[in-house]
């Protein structure tokens, strides 16, 4: 951010790229558009696995998202090593996704781009976005709420010049 032409690349990653990461991508796109910042971000999502590549998001994810007015036009794809070059921030949904992507890092810089999405939610009770695939319908609404809170925190951290120090001293820019 701050550079005139460089877009900040943000990639959301889960296992199949049909439930959690396309949901987070859609929410982050909406928050960025609402803030008028769409020209400053390159946003996408991917799966560590390729089984669902080419597919639309799971219908339960689409239903939950559309209830909140956020359609998800994403087409699933598998993460590729070149994504380390395109994206500045690679946000994993759970620790398994985190490890799988970190294992593909070619450099320390690649490795350090990979973090858990929920690190950006100060109120998160656990670190992971739970996989809703085999659960009931409520899991998809819960994933929406979890991703919404974390994406709001993510956008705040990417648009705030100076973060607050642990002591709470002034962070005013
Ligand atoms: P996602 O959910 O990683 O949030 O997209 C899943 C999608 C598919 C499968 C598992 C999780 N699967 O086993 O096919």
Backbone and ligand atoms as CSV (ligand in chain L), in Angstrom:
chain,resi,resn,atom,element,x,y,z
A,1,UNK,N,N,0.841,-1.193,0.000
A,1,UNK,CA,C,0.000,0.000,0.000
A,1,UNK,C,C,0.873,1.237,0.000
A,2,UNK,N,N,0.295,2.324,-0.494
A,2,UNK,CA,C,1.038,3.555,-0.483
A,2,UNK,C,C,1.779,3.770,-1.799
A,3,UNK,N,N,2.274,2.702,-2.406
A,3,UNK,CA,C,2.918,2.822,-3.710
A,3,UNK,C,C,1.813,3.086,-4.732
A,4,UNK,N,N,2.103,3.896,-5.746
A,4,UNK,CA,C,1.029,4.317,-6.626
A,4,UNK,C,C,0.460,3.165,-7.447
A,5,UNK,N,N,1.311,2.276,-7.964
A,5,UNK,CA,C,0.797,1.259,-8.858
A,5,UNK,C,C,0.677,-0.128,-8.262
A,6,UNK,N,N,1.387,-0.388,-7.201
A,6,UNK,CA,C,1.346,-1.732,-6.642
A,6,UNK,C,C,0.040,-1.970,-5.909
A,7,UNK,N,N,-0.655,-3.015,-6.347
A,7,UNK,CA,C,-1.854,-3.412,-5.608
A,7,UNK,C,C,-1.442,-4.371,-4.517
A,8,UNK,N,N,-2.069,-4.261,-3.376
A,8,UNK,CA,C,-1.800,-5.191,-2.297
A,8,UNK,C,C,-2.511,-6.504,-2.606
A,9,UNK,N,N,-1.742,-7.585,-2.743
A,9,UNK,CA,C,-2.302,-8.878,-3.087
A,9,UNK,C,C,-2.722,-9.642,-1.837
A,10,UNK,N,N,-3.990,-10.061,-1.806
A,10,UNK,CA,C,-4.522,-10.787,-0.648
A,10,UNK,C,C,-5.162,-12.072,-1.152
A,11,UNK,N,N,-4.643,-13.211,-0.706
A,11,UNK,CA,C,-5.154,-14.517,-1.130
A,11,UNK,C,C,-5.662,-15.285,0.089
A,12,UNK,N,N,-6.893,-15.771,-0.006
A,12,UNK,CA,C,-7.486,-16.587,1.063
A,12,UNK,C,C,-7.376,-18.056,0.657
A,13,UNK,N,N,-6.950,-18.899,1.599
A,13,UNK,CA,C,-6.713,-20.308,1.260
A,13,UNK,C,C,-7.399,-21.249,2.256
A,14,UNK,N,N,-8.110,-22.244,1.716
A,14,UNK,CA,C,-8.642,-23.332,2.547
A,14,UNK,C,C,-8.298,-24.657,1.867
A,15,UNK,N,N,-9.040,-25.714,2.185
A,15,UNK,CA,C,-8.712,-27.030,1.627
A,15,UNK,C,C,-9.285,-27.194,0.205
A,16,UNK,N,N,-10.599,-27.014,0.083
A,16,UNK,CA,C,-11.248,-27.303,-1.200
A,16,UNK,C,C,-11.509,-26.099,-2.078
A,17,UNK,N,N,-11.441,-24.880,-1.490
A,17,UNK,CA,C,-11.755,-23.628,-2.192
A,17,UNK,C,C,-13.207,-23.583,-2.673
A,18,UNK,N,N,-14.088,-24.265,-1.924
A,18,UNK,CA,C,-15.515,-24.145,-2.260
A,18,UNK,C,C,-16.356,-23.678,-1.071
A,19,UNK,N,N,-15.770,-23.622,0.143
A,19,UNK,CA,C,-16.562,-23.172,1.302
A,19,UNK,C,C,-15.946,-21.937,1.967
A,20,UNK,N,N,-14.893,-22.134,2.734
A,20,UNK,CA,C,-14.397,-21.039,3.585
A,20,UNK,C,C,-13.676,-19.937,2.814
A,21,UNK,N,N,-12.695,-20.313,1.986
A,21,UNK,CA,C,-11.900,-19.243,1.358
A,21,UNK,C,C,-12.675,-18.418,0.328
A,22,UNK,N,N,-13.587,-19.012,-0.483
A,22,UNK,CA,C,-14.377,-18.133,-1.357
A,22,UNK,C,C,-15.316,-17.228,-0.557
A,23,UNK,N,N,-15.759,-17.728,0.628
A,23,UNK,CA,C,-16.593,-16.879,1.485
A,23,UNK,C,C,-15.792,-15.669,1.990
A,24,UNK,N,N,-14.581,-15.946,2.480
A,24,UNK,CA,C,-13.730,-14.849,2.963
A,24,UNK,C,C,-13.388,-13.885,1.826
A,25,UNK,N,N,-13.101,-14.440,0.655
A,25,UNK,CA,C,-12.783,-13.589,-0.506
A,25,UNK,C,C,-13.948,-12.655,-0.828
A,26,UNK,N,N,-15.156,-13.216,-0.871
A,26,UNK,CA,C,-16.329,-12.404,-1.211
A,26,UNK,C,C,-16.583,-11.309,-0.194
A,27,UNK,N,N,-16.425,-11.641,1.080
A,27,UNK,CA,C,-16.625,-10.638,2.138
A,27,UNK,C,C,-15.563,-9.552,2.045
A,28,UNK,N,N,-14.307,-9.961,1.846
A,28,UNK,CA,C,-13.234,-8.958,1.788
A,28,UNK,C,C,-13.430,-8.044,0.580
A,29,UNK,N,N,-13.820,-8.620,-0.567
A,29,UNK,CA,C,-14.113,-7.804,-1.754
A,29,UNK,C,C,-15.183,-6.763,-1.448
A,30,UNK,N,N,-16.235,-7.196,-0.747
A,30,UNK,CA,C,-17.352,-6.289,-0.426
A,30,UNK,C,C,-16.887,-5.173,0.498
A,31,UNK,N,N,-16.109,-5.517,1.524
A,31,UNK,CA,C,-15.627,-4.500,2.464
A,31,UNK,C,C,-14.709,-3.504,1.753
A,32,UNK,N,N,-13.856,-4.020,0.873
A,32,UNK,CA,C,-12.932,-3.167,0.114
A,32,UNK,C,C,-13.722,-2.253,-0.832
A,33,UNK,N,N,-14.738,-2.806,-1.508
A,33,UNK,CA,C,-15.550,-1.994,-2.427
A,33,UNK,C,C,-16.318,-0.931,-1.650
A,34,UNK,N,N,-16.876,-1.304,-0.504
A,34,UNK,CA,C,-17.630,-0.342,0.309
A,34,UNK,C,C,-16.738,0.805,0.772
A,35,UNK,N,N,-15.454,0.514,0.941
A,35,UNK,CA,C,-14.495,1.546,1.361
A,35,UNK,C,C,-13.925,2.307,0.163
A,36,UNK,N,N,-14.357,1.934,-1.063
A,36,UNK,CA,C,-13.878,2.615,-2.272
A,36,UNK,C,C,-12.422,2.308,-2.591
A,37,UNK,N,N,-11.935,1.162,-2.124
A,37,UNK,CA,C,-10.505,0.844,-2.259
A,37,UNK,C,C,-10.230,-0.272,-3.265
A,38,UNK,N,N,-11.207,-0.580,-4.132
A,38,UNK,CA,C,-11.053,-1.752,-5.008
A,38,UNK,C,C,-9.851,-1.657,-5.940
A,39,UNK,N,N,-9.423,-0.437,-6.266
A,39,UNK,CA,C,-8.270,-0.304,-7.159
A,39,UNK,C,C,-6.955,-0.580,-6.453
A,40,UNK,N,N,-6.988,-0.704,-5.141
A,40,UNK,CA,C,-5.740,-0.863,-4.388
A,40,UNK,C,C,-5.459,-2.299,-3.978
A,41,UNK,N,N,-6.395,-3.210,-4.303
A,41,UNK,CA,C,-6.217,-4.594,-3.878
A,41,UNK,C,C,-6.384,-5.572,-5.040
A,42,UNK,N,N,-5.591,-6.647,-4.998
A,42,UNK,CA,C,-5.742,-7.804,-5.883
A,42,UNK,C,C,-6.166,-8.948,-4.967
A,43,UNK,N,N,-7.406,-9.406,-5.113
A,43,UNK,CA,C,-8.009,-10.326,-4.142
A,43,UNK,C,C,-8.399,-11.625,-4.840
A,44,UNK,N,N,-8.076,-12.768,-4.211
A,44,UNK,CA,C,-8.457,-14.053,-4.809
A,44,UNK,C,C,-8.520,-15.096,-3.687
A,45,UNK,N,N,-8.905,-16.325,-4.048
A,45,UNK,CA,C,-8.859,-17.438,-3.098
A,45,UNK,C,C,-8.441,-18.695,-3.845
A,46,UNK,N,N,-7.971,-19.684,-3.077
A,46,UNK,CA,C,-7.481,-20.936,-3.660
A,46,UNK,C,C,-7.578,-22.039,-2.611
A,47,UNK,N,N,-7.483,-23.285,-3.092
A,47,UNK,CA,C,-7.491,-24.440,-2.195
A,47,UNK,C,C,-6.132,-25.118,-2.181
A,48,UNK,N,N,-5.792,-25.740,-1.057
A,48,UNK,CA,C,-4.552,-26.523,-1.042
A,48,UNK,C,C,-4.729,-27.771,-1.901
A,49,UNK,N,N,-5.958,-28.270,-2.003
A,49,UNK,CA,C,-6.265,-29.418,-2.847
A,49,UNK,C,C,-6.922,-28.977,-4.149
A,50,UNK,N,N,-6.842,-29.835,-5.167
A,50,UNK,CA,C,-7.395,-29.473,-6.471
A,50,UNK,C,C,-8.650,-30.237,-6.849
A,51,UNK,N,N,-9.249,-30.983,-5.895
A,51,UNK,CA,C,-10.380,-31.862,-6.237
A,51,UNK,C,C,-11.568,-31.098,-6.782
A,52,UNK,N,N,-11.753,-29.874,-6.328
A,52,UNK,CA,C,-12.950,-29.103,-6.719
A,52,UNK,C,C,-12.635,-28.022,-7.738
A,53,UNK,N,N,-11.430,-28.041,-8.294
A,53,UNK,CA,C,-11.038,-27.003,-9.259
A,53,UNK,C,C,-12.063,-26.908,-10.385
A,54,UNK,N,N,-12.411,-25.690,-10.745
A,54,UNK,CA,C,-13.379,-25.457,-11.805
A,54,UNK,C,C,-14.812,-25.347,-11.319
A,55,UNK,N,N,-15.043,-25.657,-10.033
A,55,UNK,CA,C,-16.411,-25.645,-9.506
A,55,UNK,C,C,-16.765,-24.305,-8.861
A,56,UNK,N,N,-18.065,-24.013,-8.864
A,56,UNK,CA,C,-18.595,-22.872,-8.111
A,56,UNK,C,C,-18.526,-23.205,-6.621
A,57,UNK,N,N,-18.631,-22.197,-5.748
A,57,UNK,CA,C,-18.687,-22.494,-4.315
A,57,UNK,C,C,-19.840,-23.453,-3.981
A,58,UNK,N,N,-19.662,-24.226,-2.917
A,58,UNK,CA,C,-20.697,-25.123,-2.398
A,58,UNK,C,C,-22.024,-24.350,-2.282
A,59,UNK,N,N,-23.133,-24.979,-2.648
A,59,UNK,CA,C,-24.422,-24.263,-2.667
A,59,UNK,C,C,-24.788,-23.734,-1.293
A,60,UNK,N,N,-24.331,-24.418,-0.227
A,60,UNK,CA,C,-24.658,-23.949,1.133
A,60,UNK,C,C,-23.887,-22.672,1.455
A,61,UNK,N,N,-22.656,-22.584,0.949
A,61,UNK,CA,C,-21.872,-21.346,1.103
A,61,UNK,C,C,-22.532,-20.217,0.325
A,62,UNK,N,N,-22.957,-20.518,-0.899
A,62,UNK,CA,C,-23.620,-19.485,-1.707
A,62,UNK,C,C,-24.891,-18.999,-1.027
A,63,UNK,N,N,-25.652,-19.933,-0.454
A,63,UNK,CA,C,-26.911,-19.549,0.192
A,63,UNK,C,C,-26.640,-18.641,1.392
A,64,UNK,N,N,-25.665,-19.024,2.211
A,64,UNK,CA,C,-25.352,-18.211,3.399
A,64,UNK,C,C,-24.887,-16.822,2.975
A,65,UNK,N,N,-24.034,-16.759,1.968
A,65,UNK,CA,C,-23.481,-15.481,1.537
A,65,UNK,C,C,-24.562,-14.596,0.916
A,66,UNK,N,N,-25.426,-15.205,0.107
A,66,UNK,CA,C,-26.469,-14.415,-0.556
A,66,UNK,C,C,-27.488,-13.888,0.440
A,67,UNK,N,N,-27.682,-14.611,1.541
A,67,UNK,CA,C,-28.546,-14.076,2.603
A,67,UNK,C,C,-28.014,-12.753,3.129
A,68,UNK,N,N,-26.702,-12.573,3.029
A,68,UNK,CA,C,-26.083,-11.324,3.487
A,68,UNK,C,C,-25.781,-10.383,2.316
A,69,UNK,N,N,-26.355,-10.692,1.147
A,69,UNK,CA,C,-26.227,-9.791,0.000
A,69,UNK,C,C,-24.884,-9.842,-0.700
A,70,UNK,N,N,-24.164,-10.951,-0.529
A,70,UNK,CA,C,-22.842,-11.060,-1.153
A,70,UNK,C,C,-22.802,-12.282,-2.073
A,71,UNK,N,N,-23.040,-12.095,-3.385
A,71,UNK,CA,C,-22.903,-13.218,-4.309
A,71,UNK,C,C,-21.431,-13.609,-4.455
A,72,UNK,N,N,-21.191,-14.880,-4.789
A,72,UNK,CA,C,-19.813,-15.387,-4.871
A,72,UNK,C,C,-19.554,-15.947,-6.262
A,73,UNK,N,N,-19.040,-15.140,-7.174
A,73,UNK,CA,C,-18.814,-15.623,-8.546
A,73,UNK,C,C,-17.537,-16.442,-8.717
A,74,UNK,N,N,-16.828,-16.732,-7.632
A,74,UNK,CA,C,-15.528,-17.403,-7.725
A,74,UNK,C,C,-15.625,-18.794,-8.372
A,75,UNK,N,N,-14.575,-19.167,-9.084
A,75,UNK,CA,C,-14.406,-20.531,-9.606
A,75,UNK,C,C,-13.205,-21.140,-8.892
A,76,UNK,N,N,-13.395,-22.341,-8.318
A,76,UNK,CA,C,-12.345,-22.937,-7.481
A,76,UNK,C,C,-11.076,-23.228,-8.267
A,77,UNK,N,N,-9.958,-23.049,-7.610
A,77,UNK,CA,C,-8.659,-23.392,-8.201
A,77,UNK,C,C,-7.714,-23.828,-7.089
A,78,UNK,N,N,-6.668,-24.547,-7.483
A,78,UNK,CA,C,-5.679,-25.000,-6.508
A,78,UNK,C,C,-4.579,-23.950,-6.360
A,79,UNK,N,N,-4.074,-23.806,-5.126
A,79,UNK,CA,C,-2.925,-22.928,-4.874
A,79,UNK,C,C,-1.755,-23.381,-5.725
A,80,UNK,N,N,-0.987,-22.418,-6.248
A,80,UNK,CA,C,0.231,-22.760,-6.989
A,80,UNK,C,C,1.385,-21.914,-6.451
A,81,UNK,N,N,2.588,-22.428,-6.613
A,81,UNK,CA,C,3.755,-21.757,-6.029
A,81,UNK,C,C,3.877,-20.314,-6.518
A,82,UNK,N,N,3.476,-20.057,-7.771
A,82,UNK,CA,C,3.519,-18.700,-8.308
A,82,UNK,C,C,2.661,-17.710,-7.527
A,83,UNK,N,N,1.711,-18.224,-6.732
A,83,UNK,CA,C,0.894,-17.326,-5.906
A,83,UNK,C,C,1.746,-16.577,-4.880
A,84,UNK,N,N,2.883,-17.141,-4.510
A,84,UNK,CA,C,3.782,-16.426,-3.598
A,84,UNK,C,C,4.307,-15.145,-4.253
A,85,UNK,N,N,4.413,-15.135,-5.574
A,85,UNK,CA,C,4.898,-13.937,-6.273
A,85,UNK,C,C,3.798,-12.898,-6.427
A,86,UNK,N,N,2.564,-13.378,-6.647
A,86,UNK,CA,C,1.458,-12.447,-6.919
A,86,UNK,C,C,0.908,-11.808,-5.648
A,87,UNK,N,N,0.943,-12.532,-4.525
A,87,UNK,CA,C,0.236,-12.059,-3.324
A,87,UNK,C,C,1.185,-11.666,-2.200
A,88,UNK,N,N,0.795,-10.609,-1.478
A,88,UNK,CA,C,1.568,-10.117,-0.333
A,88,UNK,C,C,1.129,-10.793,0.960
A,89,UNK,N,N,-0.156,-11.116,1.025
A,89,UNK,CA,C,-0.722,-11.725,2.238
A,89,UNK,C,C,-1.473,-12.992,1.827
A,90,UNK,N,N,-1.106,-14.121,2.433
A,90,UNK,CA,C,-1.760,-15.394,2.146
A,90,UNK,C,C,-2.384,-15.857,3.455
A,91,UNK,N,N,-3.731,-15.820,3.497
A,91,UNK,CA,C,-4.445,-16.031,4.751
A,91,UNK,C,C,-5.075,-17.416,4.771
A,92,UNK,N,N,-4.559,-18.269,5.658
A,92,UNK,CA,C,-5.039,-19.641,5.762
A,92,UNK,C,C,-6.217,-19.711,6.729
A,93,UNK,N,N,-7.148,-20.622,6.428
A,93,UNK,CA,C,-8.331,-20.769,7.276
A,93,UNK,C,C,-8.060,-21.599,8.524
A,94,UNK,N,N,-7.167,-22.598,8.425
A,94,UNK,CA,C,-6.857,-23.387,9.623
A,94,UNK,C,C,-5.377,-23.791,9.604
A,95,UNK,N,N,-4.957,-24.437,10.676
A,95,UNK,CA,C,-3.525,-24.740,10.837
A,95,UNK,C,C,-3.030,-25.757,9.806
A,96,UNK,N,N,-3.921,-26.618,9.377
A,96,UNK,CA,C,-3.548,-27.588,8.357
A,96,UNK,C,C,-3.278,-26.870,7.024
A,97,UNK,N,N,-4.152,-25.934,6.663
A,97,UNK,CA,C,-3.924,-25.133,5.442
A,97,UNK,C,C,-2.631,-24.341,5.575
A,98,UNK,N,N,-2.410,-23.789,6.772
A,98,UNK,CA,C,-1.207,-22.990,7.028
A,98,UNK,C,C,0.053,-23.820,6.773
A,99,UNK,N,N,0.079,-25.009,7.359
A,99,UNK,CA,C,1.259,-25.888,7.204
A,99,UNK,C,C,1.438,-26.312,5.752
A,100,UNK,N,N,0.340,-26.646,5.081
A,100,UNK,CA,C,0.435,-27.119,3.692
A,100,UNK,C,C,0.998,-26.028,2.774
A,101,UNK,N,N,0.593,-24.791,3.007
A,101,UNK,CA,C,1.104,-23.695,2.160
A,101,UNK,C,C,2.542,-23.349,2.549
A,102,UNK,N,N,2.818,-23.326,3.848
A,102,UNK,CA,C,4.190,-23.027,4.285
A,102,UNK,C,C,5.173,-24.055,3.733
A,103,UNK,N,N,4.709,-25.294,3.583
A,103,UNK,CA,C,5.593,-26.346,3.067
A,103,UNK,C,C,5.994,-26.103,1.614
A,104,UNK,N,N,5.237,-25.257,0.915
A,104,UNK,CA,C,5.549,-24.947,-0.488
A,104,UNK,C,C,6.434,-23.714,-0.633
A,105,UNK,N,N,6.702,-23.030,0.494
A,105,UNK,CA,C,7.492,-21.793,0.426
A,105,UNK,C,C,8.891,-22.083,-0.099
A,106,UNK,N,N,9.367,-21.194,-0.984
A,106,UNK,CA,C,10.713,-21.350,-1.550
A,106,UNK,C,C,11.733,-20.555,-0.758
A,107,UNK,N,N,11.248,-19.534,-0.071
A,107,UNK,CA,C,12.131,-18.619,0.651
A,107,UNK,C,C,11.491,-18.256,1.977
A,108,UNK,N,N,12.272,-17.610,2.824
A,108,UNK,CA,C,11.727,-17.133,4.095
A,108,UNK,C,C,10.637,-16.079,3.836
A,109,UNK,N,N,10.849,-15.275,2.795
A,109,UNK,CA,C,9.849,-14.244,2.461
A,109,UNK,C,C,8.514,-14.896,2.092
A,110,UNK,N,N,8.560,-15.976,1.296
A,110,UNK,CA,C,7.327,-16.728,0.977
A,110,UNK,C,C,6.674,-17.202,2.268
A,111,UNK,N,N,7.475,-17.849,3.102
A,111,UNK,CA,C,6.975,-18.463,4.338
A,111,UNK,C,C,6.263,-17.427,5.207
A,112,UNK,N,N,6.890,-16.242,5.288
A,112,UNK,CA,C,6.358,-15.218,6.184
A,112,UNK,C,C,5.087,-14.550,5.675
A,113,UNK,N,N,4.738,-14.800,4.414
A,113,UNK,CA,C,3.481,-14.249,3.881
A,113,UNK,C,C,2.261,-15.028,4.384
A,114,UNK,N,N,2.488,-16.227,4.889
A,114,UNK,CA,C,1.379,-17.118,5.226
A,114,UNK,C,C,1.008,-16.969,6.701
A,115,UNK,N,N,-0.220,-16.571,6.952
A,115,UNK,CA,C,-0.701,-16.392,8.326
A,115,UNK,C,C,-2.119,-16.947,8.438
A,116,UNK,N,N,-2.593,-17.077,9.652
A,116,UNK,CA,C,-3.983,-17.488,9.859
A,116,UNK,C,C,-4.901,-16.264,9.753
A,117,UNK,N,N,-6.000,-16.406,8.995
A,117,UNK,CA,C,-6.927,-15.284,8.832
A,117,UNK,C,C,-7.397,-14.748,10.185
A,118,UNK,N,N,-7.696,-15.649,11.117
A,118,UNK,CA,C,-8.321,-15.197,12.376
A,118,UNK,C,C,-7.372,-14.427,13.288
A,119,UNK,N,N,-6.102,-14.377,12.936
A,119,UNK,CA,C,-5.190,-13.491,13.677
A,119,UNK,C,C,-5.671,-12.052,13.614
A,120,UNK,N,N,-6.481,-11.755,12.599
A,120,UNK,CA,C,-6.938,-10.377,12.416
A,120,UNK,C,C,-8.233,-10.073,13.154
A,121,UNK,N,N,-8.753,-11.060,13.858
A,121,UNK,CA,C,-9.957,-10.830,14.667
A,121,UNK,C,C,-9.555,-10.798,16.135
A,122,UNK,N,N,-9.560,-9.616,16.746
A,122,UNK,CA,C,-9.100,-9.516,18.136
A,122,UNK,C,C,-9.989,-10.293,19.106
A,123,UNK,N,N,-11.208,-10.617,18.689
A,123,UNK,CA,C,-12.129,-11.328,19.582
A,123,UNK,C,C,-12.219,-12.823,19.265
A,124,UNK,N,N,-11.373,-13.318,18.372
A,124,UNK,CA,C,-11.450,-14.736,17.992
A,124,UNK,C,C,-11.186,-15.624,19.199
A,125,UNK,N,N,-12.037,-16.630,19.381
A,125,UNK,CA,C,-11.860,-17.545,20.503
A,125,UNK,C,C,-10.858,-18.648,20.164
A,126,UNK,N,N,-10.885,-19.117,18.941
A,126,UNK,CA,C,-9.888,-20.093,18.483
A,126,UNK,C,C,-9.257,-19.569,17.197
A,127,UNK,N,N,-8.148,-20.189,16.788
A,127,UNK,CA,C,-7.358,-19.633,15.682
A,127,UNK,C,C,-7.918,-19.982,14.310
A,128,UNK,N,N,-8.729,-21.040,14.222
A,128,UNK,CA,C,-9.144,-21.548,12.912
A,128,UNK,C,C,-10.574,-21.185,12.554
A,129,UNK,N,N,-10.837,-21.110,11.233
A,129,UNK,CA,C,-12.201,-21.075,10.720
A,129,UNK,C,C,-12.607,-22.538,10.558
A,130,UNK,N,N,-13.616,-23.018,11.303
A,130,UNK,CA,C,-13.951,-24.449,11.242
A,130,UNK,C,C,-14.470,-24.857,9.871
A,131,UNK,N,N,-14.076,-26.049,9.440
A,131,UNK,CA,C,-14.517,-26.579,8.149
A,131,UNK,C,C,-15.993,-26.969,8.256
A,132,UNK,N,N,-16.868,-26.344,7.466
A,132,UNK,CA,C,-18.319,-26.612,7.584
A,132,UNK,C,C,-18.794,-27.744,6.681
A,133,UNK,N,N,-17.902,-28.324,5.871
A,133,UNK,CA,C,-18.305,-29.174,4.749
A,133,UNK,C,C,-19.175,-30.352,5.173
A,134,UNK,N,N,-18.787,-31.014,6.263
A,134,UNK,CA,C,-19.533,-32.207,6.676
A,134,UNK,C,C,-20.533,-31.931,7.793
A,135,UNK,N,N,-20.705,-30.669,8.148
A,135,UNK,CA,C,-21.599,-30.347,9.250
A,135,UNK,C,C,-22.979,-29.924,8.785
A,136,UNK,N,N,-23.747,-29.322,9.685
A,136,UNK,CA,C,-25.103,-28.894,9.328
A,136,UNK,C,C,-25.073,-27.462,8.766
A,137,UNK,N,N,-26.256,-26.995,8.396
A,137,UNK,CA,C,-26.358,-25.694,7.737
A,137,UNK,C,C,-25.880,-24.536,8.582
A,138,UNK,N,N,-26.018,-24.645,9.900
A,138,UNK,CA,C,-25.586,-23.550,10.777
A,138,UNK,C,C,-24.107,-23.253,10.628
A,139,UNK,N,N,-23.334,-24.273,10.280
A,139,UNK,CA,C,-21.896,-24.098,10.139
A,139,UNK,C,C,-21.536,-23.066,9.084
A,140,UNK,N,N,-22.390,-22.934,8.086
A,140,UNK,CA,C,-22.095,-21.999,6.996
A,140,UNK,C,C,-22.368,-20.555,7.418
A,141,UNK,N,N,-23.427,-20.370,8.207
A,141,UNK,CA,C,-23.681,-19.027,8.752
A,141,UNK,C,C,-22.564,-18.646,9.734
A,142,UNK,N,N,-22.134,-19.638,10.506
A,142,UNK,CA,C,-21.044,-19.372,11.452
A,142,UNK,C,C,-19.754,-19.003,10.706
A,143,UNK,N,N,-19.464,-19.708,9.634
A,143,UNK,CA,C,-18.286,-19.375,8.821
A,143,UNK,C,C,-18.411,-17.944,8.285
A,144,UNK,N,N,-19.622,-17.575,7.851
A,144,UNK,CA,C,-19.807,-16.200,7.359
A,144,UNK,C,C,-19.441,-15.194,8.449
A,145,UNK,N,N,-19.976,-15.409,9.647
A,145,UNK,CA,C,-19.755,-14.440,10.735
A,145,UNK,C,C,-18.272,-14.385,11.122
A,146,UNK,N,N,-17.645,-15.546,11.185
A,146,UNK,CA,C,-16.215,-15.607,11.537
A,146,UNK,C,C,-15.382,-14.880,10.483
A,147,UNK,N,N,-15.668,-15.161,9.210
A,147,UNK,CA,C,-14.905,-14.523,8.127
A,147,UNK,C,C,-15.162,-13.028,8.094
A,148,UNK,N,N,-16.403,-12.622,8.380
A,148,UNK,CA,C,-16.722,-11.194,8.356
A,148,UNK,C,C,-15.903,-10.447,9.410
A,149,UNK,N,N,-15.879,-10.987,10.617
A,149,UNK,CA,C,-15.139,-10.324,11.700
A,149,UNK,C,C,-13.650,-10.252,11.372
A,150,UNK,N,N,-13.114,-11.340,10.865
A,150,UNK,CA,C,-11.671,-11.376,10.576
A,150,UNK,C,C,-11.325,-10.477,9.391
A,151,UNK,N,N,-12.188,-10.450,8.371
A,151,UNK,CA,C,-11.914,-9.610,7.195
A,151,UNK,C,C,-11.998,-8.128,7.542
A,152,UNK,N,N,-12.900,-7.783,8.461
A,152,UNK,CA,C,-12.968,-6.390,8.906
A,152,UNK,C,C,-11.661,-5.996,9.601
A,153,UNK,N,N,-11.161,-6.903,10.445
A,153,UNK,CA,C,-9.892,-6.631,11.119
A,153,UNK,C,C,-8.726,-6.585,10.147
A,154,UNK,N,N,-8.772,-7.461,9.150
A,154,UNK,CA,C,-7.712,-7.486,8.142
A,154,UNK,C,C,-7.669,-6.166,7.375
A,155,UNK,N,N,-8.842,-5.702,6.917
A,155,UNK,CA,C,-8.863,-4.450,6.149
A,155,UNK,C,C,-8.387,-3.292,7.020
A,156,UNK,N,N,-8.799,-3.314,8.274
A,156,UNK,CA,C,-8.354,-2.249,9.190
A,156,UNK,C,C,-6.836,-2.272,9.313
A,157,UNK,N,N,-6.262,-3.447,9.471
A,157,UNK,CA,C,-4.804,-3.508,9.666
A,157,UNK,C,C,-4.057,-3.128,8.382
A,158,UNK,N,N,-4.667,-3.389,7.224
A,158,UNK,CA,C,-3.984,-3.055,5.969
A,158,UNK,C,C,-4.168,-1.593,5.573
A,159,UNK,N,N,-5.066,-0.896,6.245
A,159,UNK,CA,C,-5.301,0.504,5.895
A,159,UNK,C,C,-4.942,1.450,7.040
A,160,UNK,N,N,-4.388,0.913,8.116
A,160,UNK,CA,C,-3.969,1.743,9.243
A,160,UNK,C,C,-2.452,1.877,9.199
A,161,UNK,N,N,-1.931,3.089,9.073
A,161,UNK,CA,C,-0.483,3.257,8.897
A,161,UNK,C,C,0.337,2.722,10.068
A,162,UNK,N,N,-0.131,2.922,11.292
A,162,UNK,CA,C,0.648,2.475,12.444
A,162,UNK,C,C,-0.256,1.701,13.378
A,163,UNK,N,N,0.198,0.522,13.758
A,163,UNK,CA,C,-0.597,-0.291,14.680
A,163,UNK,C,C,-0.319,0.128,16.111
A,164,UNK,N,N,-1.313,-0.091,16.952
A,164,UNK,CA,C,-1.194,0.211,18.370
A,164,UNK,C,C,-0.142,-0.690,19.006
A,165,UNK,N,N,0.640,-0.135,19.875
A,165,UNK,CA,C,1.640,-0.943,20.568
A,165,UNK,C,C,0.971,-1.673,21.731
A,166,UNK,N,N,1.568,-2.758,22.228
A,166,UNK,CA,C,0.945,-3.518,23.307
A,166,UNK,C,C,0.652,-2.672,24.544
A,167,UNK,N,N,1.465,-1.649,24.789
A,167,UNK,CA,C,1.255,-0.829,25.976
A,167,UNK,C,C,0.059,0.112,25.811
A,168,UNK,N,N,-0.474,0.195,24.575
A,168,UNK,CA,C,-1.610,1.058,24.357
A,168,UNK,C,C,-1.233,2.506,24.115
A,169,UNK,N,N,0.041,2.769,23.898
A,169,UNK,CA,C,0.463,4.144,23.650
A,169,UNK,C,C,-0.079,4.610,22.297
A,170,UNK,N,N,-0.011,5.870,22.049
A,170,UNK,CA,C,-0.666,6.455,20.888
A,170,UNK,C,C,-0.191,5.850,19.577
A,171,UNK,N,N,-1.151,5.573,18.694
A,171,UNK,CA,C,-0.779,5.096,17.372
A,171,UNK,C,C,-1.256,6.069,16.309
A,172,UNK,N,N,-1.571,7.284,16.716
A,172,UNK,CA,C,-2.114,8.219,15.739
A,172,UNK,C,C,-1.072,8.567,14.694
A,173,UNK,N,N,-1.501,8.498,13.436
A,173,UNK,CA,C,-0.544,8.779,12.357
A,173,UNK,C,C,-0.390,10.285,12.180
L,1,LIG,P1,P,-13.327,-25.786,2.256
L,1,LIG,O1,O,-14.277,-27.007,2.631
L,1,LIG,O2,O,-11.913,-26.233,2.481
L,1,LIG,O3,O,-13.739,-24.715,3.205
L,1,LIG,O4,O,-13.600,-25.439,0.804
L,1,LIG,C1,C,-14.124,-28.289,2.105
L,1,LIG,C2,C,-14.524,-28.564,0.827
L,1,LIG,C3,C,-14.417,-29.844,0.328
L,1,LIG,C4,C,-13.870,-30.838,1.116
L,1,LIG,C5,C,-13.440,-30.554,2.385
L,1,LIG,C6,C,-13.568,-29.281,2.885
L,1,LIG,N1,N,-13.753,-32.156,0.605
L,1,LIG,O5,O,-13.345,-33.043,1.356
L,1,LIG,O6,O,-14.077,-32.387,-0.569
